[in-house]
Amino acid sequence: MIPLKDTIPSASFPAVTVGLIVVNTVLFLFEILLGSHLPAFLNEYGIIPARYFWLADFQPGAYGDRFFPFMSSMFLHGGWMHVIGNMWYLWIFGDNVEDRMGHGRFLAFYALSGLSAGFIHTYLNPASPVPMIGASGAIAGVMGAYLVMFPRSRVLTFVPILFFFQIIEVPALFFLGFWILLQFFQGTASLIAAESLGGVAWWAHFGGFVVGMGLQFLFRKTHHRRAIPGNDDF
């Protein structure tokens, strides 16, 4: 299933969402220009869990070098499909969450969701020497917040069926619920099969989503009221 748009209009311009999309896109283009230097760049600015549990190759007190990758990794991507997919999901779900929280709060919420996702991935994959990069954890937090804020929303979705396709409206509760269950089962399978040394950071997705569901209560504007279908206040 590929989401196309949601049914909740936004009352304000999503400046932070657009800004995040621009920054991620520009940095991805910068990655392309690095050429053969890209692996070394990702090793420095991506999250490598083994550094924090086994390798411990930081100087004592070098807290900046130790923790900066938890922030920088959120703005790096491993390929065109990676960055396009992430930015598409951010565009679909980010504007409404930003509208409900306000620009400054949304930016803080996004950062905290991404940081939490990075820590969860690191804790559950302590032996991994593979850099984790991508905005997926932070965007999963946005999706978790969207699910709680707009449980009656619907998502216009492209559904391929063999050689045919349909475009249908899927309840956000089903679409996002199916997505998070997939992350959980895939993450569990990766732990059982000992495949957590590389591939998709399933637990970063799952952790970011759950953290986002909880954090949104702290960041949403409680006085915000709009009679819009799908708004959980009505």
N, CA, C and O of each residue as an XYZ file, in Angstrom:
936
protein
N       0.841     -1.191      0.000
C       0.000      0.000      0.000
C       0.878      1.244      0.000
O       1.822      1.349      0.784
N       0.564      2.177     -0.877
C       1.321      3.415     -0.974
C       0.379      4.576     -0.677
O      -0.577      4.786     -1.422
N       0.624      5.342      0.399
C      -0.261      6.458      0.720
C      -0.075      7.601     -0.278
O       1.044      7.904     -0.692
N      -1.179      8.223     -0.652
C      -1.135      9.349     -1.582
C      -1.407     10.671     -0.885
O      -0.729     11.664     -1.148
N      -2.395     10.692      0.004
C      -2.723     11.887      0.786
C      -3.696     11.491      1.873
O      -4.318     10.430      1.811
N      -3.824     12.352      2.870
C      -4.824     12.103      3.903
C      -6.005     13.045      3.688
O      -5.961     13.915      2.818
N      -7.047     12.871      4.473
C      -8.274     13.641      4.264
C      -8.409     14.821      5.220
O      -9.453     15.473      5.249
N      -7.365     15.105      6.007
C      -7.434     16.196      6.979
C      -6.731     17.427      6.417
O      -5.517     17.390      6.221
N      -7.451     18.516      6.151
C      -6.788     19.744      5.684
C      -6.045     20.419      6.816
O      -6.448     20.340      7.977
N      -4.961     21.082      6.470
C      -4.170     21.809      7.458
C      -4.553     23.279      7.432
O      -4.748     23.857      6.363
N      -4.661     23.888      8.616
C      -5.080     25.284      8.706
C      -3.916     26.257      8.582
O      -4.132     27.462      8.459
N      -2.696     25.759      8.610
C      -1.523     26.636      8.536
C      -0.484     26.029      7.613
O      -0.495     24.825      7.358
N       0.409     26.863      7.115
C       1.465     26.367      6.234
C       2.476     25.565      7.056
O       2.976     26.067      8.063
N       2.788     24.332      6.650
C       3.698     23.478      7.423
C       5.160     23.847      7.191
O       5.894     23.114      6.529
N       5.577     24.982      7.736
C       6.911     25.504      7.457
C       8.013     24.560      7.914
O       9.002     24.372      7.206
N       7.850     23.962      9.095
C       8.886     23.063      9.611
C       8.940     21.789      8.781
O      10.026     21.310      8.451
N       7.791     21.241      8.442
C       7.751     20.036      7.614
C       8.452     20.270      6.282
O       9.274     19.459      5.854
N       8.125     21.378      5.633
C       8.773     21.710      4.357
C      10.267     21.927      4.558
O      11.079     21.476      3.751
N      10.629     22.621      5.638
C      12.039     22.858      5.914
C      12.808     21.567      6.122
O      13.928     21.429      5.631
N      12.223     20.621      6.840
C      12.871     19.333      7.059
C      13.053     18.570      5.753
O      14.085     17.935      5.536
N      12.057     18.635      4.895
C      12.156     17.964      3.597
C      13.286     18.583      2.768
O      14.053     17.866      2.124
N      13.384     19.901      2.786
C      14.436     20.583      2.028
C      15.817     20.217      2.568
O      16.725     19.898      1.800
N      15.970     20.264      3.891
C      17.273     19.964      4.498
C      17.690     18.527      4.204
O      18.837     18.277      3.833
N      16.777     17.593      4.366
C      17.099     16.184      4.088
C      17.474     15.974      2.625
O      18.396     15.218      2.319
N      16.769     16.635      1.736
C      17.052     16.489      0.307
C      18.410     17.079     -0.054
O      19.178     16.468     -0.796
N      18.704     18.263      0.469
C      19.996     18.910      0.189
C      21.149     18.066      0.716
O      22.160     17.898      0.034
N      21.000     17.535      1.927
C      22.067     16.714      2.501
C      22.238     15.409      1.728
O      23.354     14.900      1.619
N      21.157     14.864      1.194
C      21.297     13.653      0.391
C      22.063     13.954     -0.895
O      22.898     13.156     -1.320
N      21.786     15.087     -1.507
C      22.538     15.478     -2.698
C      24.013     15.676     -2.358
O      24.889     15.343     -3.155
N      24.283     16.222     -1.165
C      25.665     16.358     -0.704
C      26.327     14.986     -0.562
O      27.493     14.818     -0.918
N      25.586     14.013     -0.043
C      26.120     12.656      0.080
C      26.546     12.115     -1.288
O      27.599     11.490     -1.416
N      25.729     12.357     -2.294
C      26.042     11.866     -3.635
C      27.356     12.457     -4.126
O      28.152     11.771     -4.768
N      27.579     13.736     -3.819
C      28.795     14.407     -4.274
C      30.050     13.884     -3.583
O      31.160     14.094     -4.073
N      29.885     13.207     -2.454
C      31.057     12.709     -1.728
C      31.735     11.550     -2.448
O      32.924     11.303     -2.245
N      30.994     10.844     -3.280
C      31.596      9.767     -4.040
C      32.200      8.693     -3.156
O      31.520      8.140     -2.291
N      33.482      8.394     -3.369
C      34.162      7.338     -2.628
C      34.369      7.681     -1.158
O      34.691      6.801     -0.360
N      34.191      8.942     -0.790
C      34.352      9.348      0.608
C      33.081      9.118      1.433
O      33.083      9.319      2.648
N      32.006      8.699      0.777
C      30.728      8.550      1.472
C      30.766      7.523      2.605
O      30.256      7.821      3.684
N      31.343      6.327      2.422
C      31.364      5.364      3.531
C      32.010      5.921      4.796
O      31.500      5.706      5.896
N      33.124      6.632      4.652
C      33.785      7.206      5.822
C      32.902      8.273      6.467
O      32.867      8.400      7.691
N      32.198      9.030      5.648
C      31.295     10.069      6.157
C      30.158      9.444      6.965
O      29.819      9.927      8.046
N      29.576      8.376      6.440
C      28.475      7.712      7.136
C      28.956      7.038      8.418
O      28.225      6.992      9.407
N      30.179      6.516      8.406
C      30.731      5.918      9.618
C      30.924      6.943     10.724
O      30.860      6.614     11.908
N      31.159      8.181     10.329
C      31.374      9.226     11.327
C      30.067      9.821     11.830
O      29.941     10.132     13.015
N      29.099      9.981     10.940
C      27.884     10.698     11.303
C      26.647      9.799     11.431
O      25.574     10.281     11.792
N      26.783      8.511     11.141
C      25.706      7.571     11.404
C      25.883      6.952     12.782
O      26.944      7.060     13.397
N      24.822      6.299     13.259
C      24.873      5.642     14.569
C      25.409      4.225     14.397
O      24.796      3.407     13.711
N      26.548      3.932     15.018
C      27.117      2.590     15.012
C      26.986      2.034     16.426
O      27.790      2.373     17.295
N      25.984      1.186     16.673
C      25.732      0.705     18.037
C      26.946      0.090     18.729
O      27.140      0.289     19.928
N      27.766     -0.658     17.983
C      28.909     -1.335     18.602
C      29.877     -0.356     19.250
O      30.598     -0.730     20.175
N      29.909      0.871     18.791
C      30.787      1.871     19.400
C      30.434      2.119     20.860
O      31.295      2.427     21.684
N      29.167      1.979     21.155
C      28.701      2.335     22.494
C      28.727      1.150     23.446
O      28.611      1.326     24.659
N      28.879     -0.065     22.905
C      28.854     -1.249     23.758
C      30.141     -2.054     23.690
O      30.598     -2.572     24.709
N      30.736     -2.170     22.499
C      31.907     -3.024     22.352
C      33.172     -2.241     22.015
O      34.187     -2.362     22.701
N      33.107     -1.454     20.973
C      34.322     -0.798     20.493
C      34.763      0.348     21.398
O      35.946      0.506     21.698
N      33.783      1.143     21.824
C      34.069      2.266     22.738
C      35.296      3.053     22.297
O      36.222      3.262     23.080
N      35.298      3.495     21.018
C      36.474      4.158     20.467
C      36.435      5.671     20.624
O      36.996      6.387     19.794
N      35.781      6.179     21.677
C      35.737      7.608     21.945
C      36.690      7.949     23.076
O      36.918      7.148     23.982
N      37.231      9.123     23.009
C      38.063      9.610     24.096
C      37.189      9.938     25.302
O      36.063     10.404     25.126
N      37.670      9.712     26.515
C      36.886     10.064     27.711
C      36.495     11.533     27.689
O      37.327     12.411     27.463
N      35.223     11.782     27.926
C      34.729     13.153     27.953
C      34.354     13.716     26.599
O      33.886     14.851     26.522
N      34.545     12.954     25.520
C      34.218     13.449     24.171
C      32.730     13.247     23.903
O      32.340     12.481     23.022
N      31.916     13.942     24.674
C      30.479     13.726     24.587
C      29.895     14.195     23.263
O      28.923     13.619     22.773
N      30.481     15.242     22.678
C      29.996     15.709     21.386
C      30.162     14.658     20.312
O      29.219     14.355     19.581
N      31.373     14.093     20.210
C      31.626     13.046     19.230
C      30.789     11.808     19.502
O      30.382     11.113     18.571
N      30.534     11.535     20.755
C      29.817     10.327     21.129
C      28.334     10.411     20.777
O      27.761      9.435     20.293
N      27.711     11.552     21.010
C      26.258     11.630     20.882
C      25.767     12.412     19.667
O      24.586     12.333     19.330
N      26.647     13.167     18.999
C      26.204     13.930     17.833
C      25.599     13.053     16.738
O      24.633     13.478     16.104
N      26.125     11.836     16.482
C      25.511     10.989     15.445
C      24.035     10.680     15.676
O      23.312     10.398     14.721
N      23.572     10.728     16.931
C      22.151     10.473     17.169
C      21.291     11.570     16.538
O      20.126     11.342     16.216
N      21.868     12.756     16.364
C      21.160     13.837     15.683
C      21.462     13.838     14.194
O      20.548     13.907     13.372
N      22.739     13.761     13.844
C      23.118     13.874     12.432
C      22.570     12.732     11.594
O      22.255     12.925     10.420
N      22.452     11.535     12.182
C      21.974     10.383     11.423
C      20.554     10.573     10.903
O      20.164      9.954      9.913
N      19.782     11.427     11.568
C      18.384     11.655     11.171
C      18.264     12.396      9.846
O      17.181     12.457      9.265
N      19.372     12.959      9.365
C      19.321     13.763      8.146
C      20.099     13.125      7.001
O      20.356     13.773      5.986
N      20.472     11.860      7.161
C      21.236     11.158      6.137
C      20.423      9.965      5.625
O      19.623      9.386      6.360
N      20.640      9.608      4.357
C      19.879      8.510      3.760
C      20.767      7.667      2.863
O      21.811      8.112      2.387
N      20.316      6.426      2.644
C      21.136      5.462      1.938
C      20.833      5.293      0.466
O      21.458      4.456     -0.185
N      19.911      6.041     -0.081
C      19.594      5.922     -1.498
C      18.377      6.747     -1.852
O      17.704      7.293     -0.977
N      18.096      6.836     -3.151
C      16.976      7.652     -3.601
C      15.643      7.177     -3.044
O      14.838      7.990     -2.589
N      15.402      5.880     -3.075
C      14.133      5.359     -2.574
C      13.996      5.592     -1.072
O      12.897      5.824     -0.568
N      15.118      5.528     -0.365
C      15.113      5.762      1.077
C      14.668      7.185      1.387
O      13.762      7.398      2.192
N      15.306      8.151      0.748
C      14.983      9.549      1.052
C      13.611      9.933      0.502
O      12.876     10.667      1.162
N      13.249      9.456     -0.684
C      11.945      9.801     -1.266
C      10.823      9.212     -0.420
O       9.839      9.896     -0.133
N      10.960      7.956     -0.019
C       9.933      7.329      0.807
C       9.746      8.044      2.129
O       8.618      8.308      2.545
N      10.852      8.357      2.792
C      10.755      9.045      4.079
C      10.126     10.423      3.945
O       9.255     10.791      4.733
N      10.565     11.183      2.948
C      10.043     12.539      2.797
C       8.572     12.531      2.372
O       7.820     13.442      2.718
N       8.166     11.508      1.626
C       6.764     11.403      1.221
C       5.863     11.175      2.431
O       4.817     11.810      2.564
N       6.277     10.266      3.312
C       5.505     10.007      4.523
C       5.492     11.243      5.428
O       4.471     11.552      6.043
N       6.615     11.942      5.508
C       6.659     13.156      6.321
C       5.704     14.207      5.761
O       5.027     14.899      6.521
N       5.648     14.328      4.449
C       4.766     15.309      3.822
C       3.295     14.985      4.084
O       2.502     15.887      4.356
N       2.930     13.722      4.006
C       1.531     13.324      4.163
C       1.055     13.518      5.600
O      -0.036     14.042      5.827
N       1.868     13.098      6.574
C       1.422     13.101      7.963
C       1.963     14.264      8.790
O       1.414     14.580      9.846
N       3.025     14.897      8.324
C       3.657     15.935      9.135
C       2.885     17.232      9.227
O       2.905     17.888     10.269
N       2.198     17.621      8.148
C       1.545     18.937      8.149
C       0.458     19.035      9.212
O       0.330     20.063      9.877
N      -0.323     17.971      9.376
C      -1.401     18.005     10.362
C      -0.880     17.990     11.791
O      -1.408     18.682     12.662
N       0.164     17.192     12.027
C       0.744     17.149     13.361
C       1.386     18.493     13.699
O       1.257     18.981     14.822
N       2.071     19.085     12.736
C       2.660     20.407     12.951
C       1.574     21.447     13.213
O       1.731     22.318     14.068
N       0.476     21.349     12.473
C      -0.638     22.277     12.657
C      -1.203     22.174     14.067
O      -1.544     23.187     14.678
N      -1.303     20.955     14.583
C      -1.853     20.745     15.918
C      -0.875     21.176     17.022
O      -1.302     21.640     18.080
N       0.426     21.026     16.780
C       1.414     21.351     17.812
C       1.915     22.785     17.740
O       2.247     23.383     18.764
N       1.971     23.330     16.549
C       2.674     24.591     16.363
C       4.082     24.308     15.862
O       4.613     23.220     16.085
N       4.685     25.273     15.191
C       5.946     25.032     14.490
C       7.091     24.660     15.437
O       7.765     23.650     15.234
N       7.305     25.473     16.465
C       8.418     25.220     17.379
C       8.270     23.903     18.129
O       9.225     23.135     18.246
N       7.088     23.652     18.627
C       6.855     22.401     19.358
C       7.017     21.189     18.444
O       7.548     20.157     18.855
N       6.563     21.321     17.225
C       6.680     20.204     16.291
C       8.140     19.872     16.021
O       8.508     18.699     15.964
N       8.972     20.891     15.855
C      10.390     20.650     15.598
C      11.042     19.934     16.778
O      11.827     19.004     16.590
N      10.715     20.371     17.994
C      11.254     19.712     19.185
C      10.742     18.277     19.282
O      11.500     17.363     19.609
N       9.462     18.082     19.000
C       8.870     16.743     19.022
C       9.559     15.825     18.014
O       9.883     14.681     18.329
N       9.777     16.331     16.811
C      10.434     15.560     15.752
C      11.825     15.120     16.192
O      12.200     13.959     16.025
N      12.585     16.053     16.753
C      13.947     15.742     17.189
C      13.945     14.700     18.305
O      14.743     13.763     18.274
N      13.061     14.851     19.285
C      13.016     13.905     20.396
C      12.585     12.514     19.936
O      13.094     11.508     20.430
N      11.658     12.460     19.004
C      11.236     11.163     18.465
C      12.400     10.477     17.761
O      12.624      9.280     17.941
N      13.140     11.244     16.957
C      14.279     10.673     16.250
C      15.388     10.232     17.186
O      15.980      9.171     16.990
N      15.675     11.034     18.199
C      16.699     10.665     19.173
C      16.305      9.399     19.920
O      17.130      8.508     20.124
N      15.049      9.324     20.324
C      14.566      8.142     21.038
C      14.679      6.896     20.168
O      15.086      5.835     20.641
N      14.319      7.030     18.901
C      14.410      5.897     17.978
C      15.858      5.425     17.843
O      16.118      4.223     17.788
N      16.792      6.365     17.790
C      18.197      6.006     17.683
C      18.696      5.264     18.909
O      19.432      4.284     18.789
N      18.299      5.727     20.095
C      18.713      5.054     21.326
C      18.112      3.650     21.421
O      18.781      2.714     21.861
N      16.864      3.507     21.013
C      16.215      2.190     21.061
C      16.907      1.220     20.105
O      17.160      0.068     20.459
N      17.208      1.683     18.904
C      17.920      0.839     17.943
C      19.276      0.418     18.490
O      19.662     -0.744     18.366
N      19.998      1.350     19.089
C      21.323      1.052     19.624
C      21.247      0.027     20.748
O      22.051     -0.902     20.806
N      20.290      0.199     21.628
C      20.161     -0.709     22.775
C      19.819     -2.128     22.328
O      20.312     -3.095     22.909
N      18.977     -2.261     21.296
C      18.538     -3.579     20.860
C      19.468     -4.226     19.838
O      19.288     -5.393     19.489
N      20.457     -3.481     19.359
C      21.418     -4.015     18.395
C      22.844     -3.691     18.843
O      23.595     -3.082     18.081
N      23.228     -4.074     20.036
C      24.496     -3.609     20.613
C      25.741     -4.071     19.872
O      26.797     -3.456     20.020
N      25.652     -5.137     19.079
C      26.831     -5.655     18.389
C      26.964     -5.152     16.960
O      27.943     -5.468     16.284
N      25.996     -4.375     16.491
C      25.988     -3.981     15.087
C      27.091     -2.970     14.762
O      27.193     -1.935     15.420
N      27.923     -3.266     13.745
C      28.935     -2.312     13.303
C      28.449     -1.465     12.123
O      29.212     -0.684     11.555
N      27.184     -1.625     11.764
C      26.630     -0.958     10.582
C      26.045      0.399     10.977
O      25.249      0.463     11.913
N      26.416      1.483     10.291
C      25.837      2.795     10.603
C      24.334      2.817     10.346
O      23.885      2.405      9.277
N      23.564      3.288     11.303
C      22.134      3.494     11.089
C      21.919      4.936     10.682
O      22.334      5.856     11.387
N      21.274      5.135      9.552
C      20.974      6.475      9.066
C      19.525      6.531      8.623
O      18.902      5.500      8.370
N      18.992      7.741      8.532
C      17.640      7.913      8.021
C      16.726      8.640      8.990
O      16.922      8.604     10.204
N      15.730      9.298      8.430
C      14.754     10.042      9.221
C      13.583      9.172      9.643
O      12.613      9.679     10.206
N      13.655      7.868      9.382
C      12.505      6.992      9.597
C      12.011      6.995     11.035
O      10.803      7.000     11.273
N      12.940      6.993     12.011
C      12.524      6.966     13.409
C      11.748      8.202     13.800
O      10.722      8.115     14.475
N      12.244      9.370     13.370
C      11.550     10.621     13.672
C      10.197     10.674     12.976
O       9.206     11.106     13.566
N      10.156     10.234     11.719
C       8.904     10.246     10.970
C       7.924      9.238     11.541
O       6.716      9.471     11.531
N       8.432      8.123     12.037
C       7.552      7.169     12.718
C       6.905      7.819     13.935
O       5.740      7.558     14.236
N       7.659      8.666     14.635
C       7.075      9.419     15.748
C       5.946     10.318     15.293
O       4.923     10.427     15.968
N       6.125     10.962     14.152
C       5.071     11.805     13.580
C       3.842     10.962     13.253
O       2.712     11.385     13.499
N       4.059      9.784     12.706
C       2.946      8.897     12.364
C       2.213      8.416     13.618
O       0.987      8.310     13.625
N       2.975      8.125     14.681
C       2.347      7.736     15.935
C       1.491      8.844     16.506
O       0.389      8.599     16.998
N       2.004     10.077     16.440
C       1.236     11.222     16.914
C      -0.014     11.425     16.074
O      -1.085     11.722     16.605
N       0.122     11.265     14.760
C      -1.021     11.424     13.864
C      -2.121     10.428     14.213
O      -3.300     10.781     14.224
N      -1.738      9.191     14.497
C      -2.730      8.164     14.818
C      -3.551      8.540     16.040
O      -4.764      8.328     16.059
N      -2.907      9.095     17.059
C      -3.616      9.480     18.280
C      -4.444     10.743     18.057
O      -5.558     10.852     18.569
N      -3.913     11.684     17.304
C      -4.592     12.961     17.102
C      -5.763     12.862     16.138
O      -6.779     13.533     16.322
N      -5.627     12.031     15.113
C      -6.645     11.956     14.063
C      -7.061     10.510     13.799
O      -6.891     10.018     12.683
N      -7.593      9.835     14.782
C      -7.911      8.413     14.618
C      -9.017      8.151     13.602
O      -9.125      7.036     13.090
N      -9.837      9.150     13.301
C     -10.932      8.938     12.345
C     -10.598      9.451     10.950
O     -11.455      9.476     10.067
N      -9.350      9.859     10.758
C      -8.918     10.287      9.433
C      -8.876      9.098      8.476
O      -8.921      7.943      8.899
N      -8.790      9.397      7.197
C      -8.658      8.358      6.181
C      -7.487      8.714      5.271
O      -7.162      9.889      5.097
N      -6.864      7.705      4.700
C      -5.688      7.892      3.851
C      -6.001      7.367      2.455
O      -6.307      6.188      2.272
N      -5.917      8.259      1.478
C      -6.090      7.848      0.088
C      -4.872      7.012     -0.295
O      -3.740      7.493     -0.234
N      -5.104      5.764     -0.690
C      -4.019      4.792     -0.802
C      -4.029      4.079     -2.149
O      -5.077      3.677     -2.654
N      -2.839      3.935     -2.716
C      -2.644      3.181     -3.950
C      -2.405      1.731     -3.573
O      -1.465      1.426     -2.840
N      -3.256      0.828     -4.072
C      -3.167     -0.588     -3.707
C      -2.981     -1.419     -4.978
O      -3.942     -1.613     -5.723
N      -1.765     -1.915     -5.244
C      -1.558     -2.788     -6.409
C      -2.058     -4.200     -6.122
O      -1.773     -4.764     -5.065
N      -2.799     -4.762     -7.062
C      -3.306     -6.133     -6.950
C      -2.968     -6.859     -8.245
O      -3.625     -6.659     -9.267
N      -1.939     -7.702     -8.198
C      -1.436     -8.400     -9.379
C      -1.105     -7.375    -10.464
O      -0.225     -6.538    -10.268
N      -1.791     -7.429    -11.596
C      -1.509     -6.500    -12.686
C      -2.458     -5.294    -12.684
O      -2.464     -4.503    -13.626
N      -3.244     -5.163    -11.639
C      -4.204     -4.077    -11.556
C      -3.906     -3.246    -10.311
O      -3.097     -3.628     -9.465
N      -4.560     -2.134    -10.224
C      -4.400     -1.319     -9.026
C      -5.698     -0.590     -8.732
O      -6.525     -0.365     -9.615
N      -5.850     -0.233     -7.480
C      -6.995      0.551     -7.043
C      -6.510      1.689     -6.169
O      -5.474      1.587     -5.511
N      -7.262      2.767     -6.168
C      -7.007      3.876     -5.256
C      -8.219      3.974     -4.346
O      -9.321      4.290     -4.795
N      -8.011      3.702     -3.073
C      -9.112      3.654     -2.120
C      -8.776      4.464     -0.881
O      -7.609      4.739     -0.601
N      -9.810      4.844     -0.142
C      -9.622      5.502      1.137
C      -9.552      4.453      2.235
O     -10.490      3.681      2.432
N      -8.440      4.431      2.944
C      -8.233      3.468      4.023
C      -8.264      4.220      5.349
O      -7.616      5.261      5.463
N      -8.984      3.740      6.346
C      -8.949      4.399      7.659
C      -7.518      4.510      8.170
O      -6.755      3.545      8.114
N      -7.157      5.691      8.667
C      -5.804      5.892      9.187
C      -5.484      4.891     10.285
O      -4.343      4.448     10.420
N      -6.501      4.535     11.072
C      -6.297      3.567     12.145
C      -5.814      2.234     11.582
O      -4.936      1.595     12.163
N      -6.386      1.814     10.449
C      -5.969      0.558      9.823
C      -4.612      0.705      9.155
O      -3.742     -0.149      9.327
N      -4.418      1.785      8.389
C      -3.180      1.973      7.637
C      -1.980      2.039      8.578
O      -0.999      1.320      8.390
N      -2.061      2.907      9.593
C      -0.945      3.068     10.516
C      -0.824      1.886     11.463
O       0.280      1.515     11.861
N      -1.970      1.286     11.830
C      -1.929      0.101     12.672
C      -1.234     -1.059     11.973
O      -0.433     -1.769     12.581
N      -1.543     -1.247     10.694
C      -0.884     -2.303      9.922
C       0.604     -2.012      9.799
O       1.424     -2.923      9.911
N       0.960     -0.752      9.571
C       2.372     -0.376      9.417
C       3.165     -0.681     10.676
O       4.252     -1.253     10.595
N       2.638     -0.308     11.843
C       3.400     -0.504     13.081
C       3.469     -1.978     13.457
O       4.475     -2.420     14.012
N       2.422     -2.749     13.168
C       2.488     -4.193     13.419
C       3.552     -4.848     12.542
O       4.249     -5.763     12.979
N       3.669     -4.378     11.311
C       4.697     -4.898     10.421
C       6.090     -4.622     10.984
O       6.965     -5.487     10.946
N       6.290     -3.406     11.510
C       7.603     -3.079     12.092
C       7.903     -3.986     13.284
O       9.032     -4.445     13.458
N       6.879     -4.239     14.103
C       7.081     -5.061     15.295
C       7.450     -6.498     14.921
O       8.409     -7.054     15.456
N       6.696     -7.090     14.012
C       6.950     -8.483     13.661
C       8.258     -8.643     12.892
O       8.976     -9.626     13.078
N       8.565     -7.683     12.036
C       9.839     -7.740     11.322
C      10.998     -7.546     12.291
O      12.029     -8.208     12.172
N      10.828     -6.637     13.250
C      11.874     -6.421     14.242
C      12.095     -7.642     15.107
O      13.234     -8.007     15.398
N      11.002     -8.276     15.523
C      11.106     -9.493     16.323
C      11.793    -10.602     15.541
O      12.632    -11.324     16.080
N      11.435    -10.736     14.264
C      12.055    -11.760     13.429
C      13.543    -11.500     13.263
O      14.334    -12.443     13.237
N      13.937    -10.237     13.151
C      15.358     -9.926     12.973
C      16.159    -10.282     14.214
O      17.318    -10.682     14.107
N      15.559    -10.141     15.390
C      16.259    -10.521     16.619
C      16.385    -12.033     16.740
O      17.434    -12.552     17.121
N      15.309    -12.729     16.414
C      15.323    -14.196     16.518
C      16.307    -14.804     15.525
O      17.008    -15.767     15.835
N      16.345    -14.223     14.322
C      17.207    -14.766     13.270
C      18.608    -14.186     13.311
O      19.440    -14.495     12.458
N      18.873    -13.327     14.324
C      20.203    -12.715     14.465
C      20.615    -11.965     13.214
O      21.767    -12.027     12.784
N      19.636    -11.239     12.624
C      19.930    -10.471     11.412
C      20.042     -8.984     11.715
O      19.942     -8.157     10.809
N      20.244     -8.645     12.954
C      20.204     -7.242     13.346
C      21.497     -6.501     13.064
O      21.631     -5.341     13.455
N      22.468     -7.142     12.389
C      23.722     -6.461     12.103
C      23.609     -5.548     10.896
O      24.553     -4.819     10.593
N      22.509     -5.567     10.214
C      22.357     -4.708      9.054
C      20.922     -4.685      8.605
O      20.050     -5.242      9.272
N      20.656     -4.031      7.449
C      19.300     -3.996      6.925
C      18.480     -2.875      7.511
O      19.011     -1.832      7.890
N      17.172     -3.095      7.583
C      16.232     -2.069      8.027
C      16.231     -1.975      9.553
O      16.247     -2.992     10.245
N      16.213     -0.763     10.059
C      16.193     -0.546     11.520
C      14.753     -0.626     12.018
O      14.148      0.391     12.358
N      14.209     -1.844     12.057
C      12.805     -2.040     12.416
C      12.483     -1.477     13.787
O      11.440     -0.850     13.972
N      13.372     -1.695     14.754
C      13.076     -1.263     16.120
C      13.156      0.247     16.275
O      12.521      0.809     17.167
N      13.923      0.910     15.423
C      13.918      2.375     15.423
C      12.551      2.875     14.974
O      12.031      3.846     15.523
N      11.968      2.210     13.973
C      10.633      2.581     13.501
C       9.598      2.355     14.603
O       8.807      3.240     14.928
N       9.626      1.155     15.165
C       8.647      0.815     16.196
C       8.812      1.727     17.418
O       7.827      2.248     17.942
N      10.043      1.916     17.865
C      10.282      2.761     19.028
C       9.880      4.200     18.795
O       9.269      4.826     19.661
N      10.225      4.738     17.611
C       9.842      6.114     17.305
C       8.335      6.287     17.293
O       7.817      7.291     17.781
N       7.627      5.308     16.735
C       6.168      5.366     16.657
C       5.545      5.409     18.054
O       4.694      6.251     18.338
N       5.977      4.494     18.917
C       5.422      4.421     20.274
C       5.773      5.682     21.062
O       4.928      6.226     21.773
N       7.012      6.147     20.939
C       7.412      7.378     21.626
C       6.573      8.553     21.134
O       6.142      9.390     21.928
N       6.343      8.614     19.826
C       5.534      9.697     19.268
C       4.110      9.686     19.788
O       3.525     10.741     20.034
N       3.549      8.493     19.957
C       2.196      8.396     20.500
C       2.124      9.001     21.910
O       1.137      9.645     22.264
N       3.164      8.791     22.697
C       3.170      9.325     24.055
C       3.548     10.795     24.114
O       2.924     11.571     24.838
N       4.569     11.180     23.353
C       5.065     12.555     23.413
C       4.047     13.574     22.920
O       4.054     14.725     23.356
N       3.175     13.153     22.014
C       2.243     14.132     21.440
C       1.343     14.757     22.507
O       0.874     15.881     22.328
N       1.094     14.054     23.606
C       0.288     14.632     24.676
C       0.986     15.823     25.321
O       0.327     16.728     25.833
N       2.316     15.826     25.297
C       3.078     16.914     25.892
C       3.223     18.101     24.948
O       3.376     19.236     25.399
N       3.178     17.850     23.644
C       3.494     18.899     22.670
C       2.278     19.479     21.962
O       2.388     20.541     21.348
N       1.138     18.832     22.022
C      -0.032     19.348     21.323
C      -0.561     20.583     22.032
O      -0.419     20.714     23.248
N      -1.164     21.482     21.282
C      -1.774     22.683     21.853
C      -3.175     22.320     22.335
O      -4.067     22.064     21.527
N      -3.361     22.299     23.640
C      -4.628     21.820     24.204
C      -5.799     22.744     23.883
O      -6.953     22.315     23.912
N      -5.511     24.004     23.578
C      -6.612     24.935     23.289
C      -7.039     24.890     21.837
O      -7.970     25.591     21.440
N      -6.357     24.057     21.026
C      -6.622     24.008     19.587
C      -7.924     23.261     19.325
O      -8.051     22.094     19.696
N      -8.876     23.908     18.700
C     -10.162     23.267     18.401
C     -10.593     23.629     16.981
O     -10.702     24.805     16.635
N     -10.837     22.607     16.168
C     -11.334     22.840     14.811
C     -12.326     21.746     14.457
O     -12.057     20.571     14.705
N     -13.452     22.101     13.892
C     -14.463     21.122     13.502
C     -14.109     20.537     12.144
O     -14.703     20.897     11.128
N     -13.140     19.635     12.136
C     -12.699     18.999     10.914
C     -12.927     17.507     11.024
O     -12.566     16.917     12.042
N     -13.509     16.872     10.022
C     -13.715     15.429     10.086
C     -12.398     14.724     10.336
O     -11.393     15.005      9.683
N     -12.415     13.811     11.284
C     -11.203     13.083     11.622
C     -10.483     13.654     12.805
O      -9.616     12.997     13.382
N     -10.829     14.894     13.189
C     -10.229     15.506     14.367
C     -10.766     14.789     15.593
O     -11.977     14.617     15.730
N      -9.882     14.371     16.481
C     -10.329     13.564     17.618
C     -11.094     14.369     18.668
O     -11.610     13.797     19.629
N     -11.173     15.695     18.494
C     -11.915     16.512     19.451
C     -13.404     16.541     19.135
O     -14.195     17.046     19.931
N     -13.794     16.004     17.982
C     -15.190     16.125     17.577
C     -15.702     14.779     17.100
O     -16.864     14.663     16.711
